[in-house]
Every structure is written in structure tokens, then in C-alpha cells.
Amino acid sequence: MDLSQFSGFLVFLAIFTMGFWLMIFLITFVIPYWLVGYFKEAWKFRKEGKEISKK
């Protein structure tokens, strides 16, 4: 394995590792954060709608 093949392998390994950790980060933090925010907003709007309809 010469230097260009080795450096190409290292670049591939770096990109693959970054993609793996980005996927883990998105699955564990970002997507649940978006979902919790969406359901909080939907619940708030539904609650406001019920209060308006009572009046």
C-alpha cells in the first residue's frame, strides 16, 4: 500500500466516522428535540382552541 492509497483510506475512514457520529447525534438528540417541541406546540394550540370554543 503506497502513500496515496493510505491517505485515501484515512480520508474515507474520517468521513465514515464523522457520518456515523452525526447519525448517532441526530437520532439521540436532534430528532427527539424536534418531536418534543412539535408536540408541545400542538398541545398548546389545541388547549388554546378549547378555551376559545368555551367562550
Secondary structure, DSSP 8 states (H G I E B T S, - for coil): --HHHHHHHHHHHHHHHHHHHHHHHIIIIIHHHHHHHHHHHHHHHHHHHHHHHH-
